[in-house]
Amino acid sequence: MPSFRLRNTTTRYGWIAILLHWLIAVLFIGQFALGLAMVRIASQRTAFELIQWHKSFGFLLLGLVLVRIGWRLGNARPTLPETVASFERRAAPLVHALLYAAQLGVPLSGWALVSVSMLEVPSVPFDLFVMPNLPLVVSDDAETFWSGAHQWLAWAGMALAALHILAALRHRFLLRDSVFQRMIAPSSGDEPRE
């Protein structure tokens, strides 16, 4: 019978970590695509609506990343298989830390951008409530700074995501080890179910 393990073990990720990983991955990459599209739309009305969706999904992404970091800190971290090279053992934690930093930095810089915008359009995530602005000074200079920071962090985040994806595909198709598989589904192996 397949395992329905919620928590991580020393060899595999549990369902909560797996679902958070894939949901955040889809949101992070989707937000990048939406961000590129919304600034290229000719219709101001459509662009405005896309920006509102972009802000809503940005706040959702920020919340999920905070939950994921909390979950990671409170759970076992699966160890890498013996077949993983020593340079990868050193590089993996750094790349993961940088990915978390990007996943936090992109939505936080977006929040800062809407907080300092001279347009002062309120953020209403999914039309549910008004998200308060960060306590930052509204100015053209601040808007220019945060706009640049948001774009730079988004591109850096996509570069890190691409590196992460390439490394995962390398493990799946070239090395054929268990690194990729353990983020797909928990095994029903010899560890006790939780």
C-alpha positions in Angstrom: 0.0 0.0 0.0 1.5 3.4 -0.9 2.6 5.6 1.9 0.9 8.8 2.8 3.7 10.3 4.8 3.2 14.0 5.6 6.5 14.7 7.3 10.0 14.4 5.9 12.2 11.4 6.8 16.0 11.1 6.6 15.7 9.7 3.0 12.6 11.3 1.5 10.5 14.4 1.5 6.9 14.1 2.9 3.8 15.2 1.1 3.7 18.6 2.6 7.2 19.5 1.5 6.5 18.0 -1.9 3.3 19.9 -2.4 4.8 23.2 -1.2 7.8 22.7 -3.5 5.7 22.2 -6.6 3.1 24.8 -5.8 5.8 27.4 -5.2 7.7 26.3 -8.3 4.6 26.8 -10.5 3.7 30.1 -8.9 7.3 31.4 -9.1 7.7 30.6 -12.8 4.1 31.6 -13.6 4.6 35.0 -11.8 7.7 35.6 -14.0 5.7 34.8 -17.2 2.8 37.0 -16.0 5.1 39.8 -15.1 6.6 39.7 -18.6 3.2 39.6 -20.2 1.5 42.4 -18.2 4.0 45.0 -19.2 3.6 44.2 -22.9 -0.2 44.3 -23.2 -1.5 47.2 -25.2 -4.8 47.4 -23.4 -4.5 49.5 -20.2 -7.6 47.8 -18.8 -6.2 44.3 -19.4 -2.8 45.3 -18.1 -4.3 46.8 -14.9 -6.2 43.5 -14.3 -3.1 41.4 -14.9 -1.1 43.6 -12.5 -3.8 43.0 -9.8 -3.6 39.3 -10.4 0.2 39.5 -10.3 0.0 41.3 -6.9 -2.4 38.7 -5.6 -0.3 35.7 -6.6 2.8 37.6 -5.3 1.3 37.8 -1.8 0.2 34.1 -2.0 3.8 33.2 -3.1 5.3 35.1 -0.2 3.0 33.4 2.3 3.7 29.9 0.9 7.4 30.5 0.9 7.3 31.5 4.6 5.3 28.4 5.4 7.8 26.3 3.4 10.8 27.7 5.2 9.1 27.1 8.6 8.2 23.6 7.5 11.8 23.0 6.4 13.2 24.3 9.7 10.9 22.0 11.7 11.4 18.8 9.7 14.2 16.3 9.0 16.2 17.1 6.0 16.7 14.1 3.7 20.4 13.3 3.3 21.9 13.1 -0.2 22.7 9.6 -1.6 26.3 8.4 -1.3 26.6 8.7 -5.1 26.3 12.5 -5.0 29.7 14.2 -5.6 31.3 16.3 -2.9 31.1 19.5 -5.0 27.3 19.0 -5.3 27.0 18.4 -1.6 28.6 21.8 -1.0 26.7 23.6 -3.8 23.2 22.3 -3.1 22.7 24.1 0.2 24.0 27.4 -1.3 21.7 27.1 -4.3 18.7 26.3 -2.1 19.5 29.2 0.2 19.7 31.5 -2.8 16.5 30.2 -4.2 14.7 30.9 -0.9 16.2 34.4 -0.9 14.9 35.0 -4.4 11.5 33.5 -3.6 11.3 35.9 -0.6 13.0 38.9 -2.3 10.9 39.0 -5.4 7.5 39.3 -3.7 8.9 41.5 -1.0 10.4 43.9 -3.5 7.1 43.9 -5.4 5.3 44.8 -2.2 7.8 47.6 -1.6 7.2 48.8 -5.2 3.5 49.1 -4.8 4.0 50.7 -1.4 6.1 53.5 -2.8 4.2 53.9 -6.1 3.1 57.5 -6.9 -0.1 56.0 -8.3 -1.1 54.7 -4.8 -3.3 51.9 -6.1 -4.3 49.7 -3.2 -3.4 46.0 -3.2 -6.5 43.8 -2.7 -5.3 40.2 -3.0 -8.0 38.2 -4.8 -10.5 40.9 -4.0 -10.6 39.7 -0.4 -9.0 42.4 1.7 -6.8 45.5 1.4 -3.1 44.6 2.0 -1.5 47.5 3.9 1.5 49.1 2.3 5.0 48.7 3.8 6.0 51.8 5.8 8.2 53.3 3.0 8.3 56.8 1.6 6.3 57.3 -1.6 8.5 58.9 -4.3 9.5 58.6 -7.9 13.1 57.7 -6.9 11.9 55.0 -4.5 9.6 53.6 -7.2 12.4 53.5 -9.8 14.7 51.8 -7.2 12.2 49.1 -6.2 11.1 48.5 -9.8 14.7 47.8 -10.8 15.2 45.6 -7.7 12.1 43.7 -8.4 13.1 43.0 -12.0 16.7 42.2 -11.2 15.6 39.7 -8.4 13.1 38.1 -10.8 15.7 37.5 -13.5 18.2 36.2 -10.9 15.5 33.9 -9.4 14.7 32.5 -12.9 18.4 31.9 -13.5 18.6 30.0 -10.1 15.4 28.1 -10.9 16.9 27.1 -14.3 20.1 25.9 -12.6 18.0 23.9 -10.1 15.9 22.3 -12.9 19.0 21.4 -14.9 20.6 19.8 -11.8 17.4 17.8 -11.1 17.1 16.6 -14.7 20.8 15.6 -14.6 20.1 13.5 -11.5 17.0 12.0 -13.2 18.3 11.2 -16.7 22.1 11.1 -16.5 23.0 9.9 -13.0 19.7 8.0 -12.5 19.9 8.3 -8.7 17.1 8.9 -6.2 17.6 12.7 -5.8 14.9 13.6 -8.3 12.4 10.9 -7.3 12.3 11.9 -3.6 10.7 15.2 -4.5 8.0 13.4 -6.6 6.5 11.1 -4.0 7.4 9.7 -0.6 8.5 6.0 -0.7 6.6 3.3 1.1 10.0 1.9 2.0 11.2 0.6 5.3 10.7 3.7 7.4 7.7 3.8 9.6 4.6 5.7 8.4 3.7 9.0 10.1 
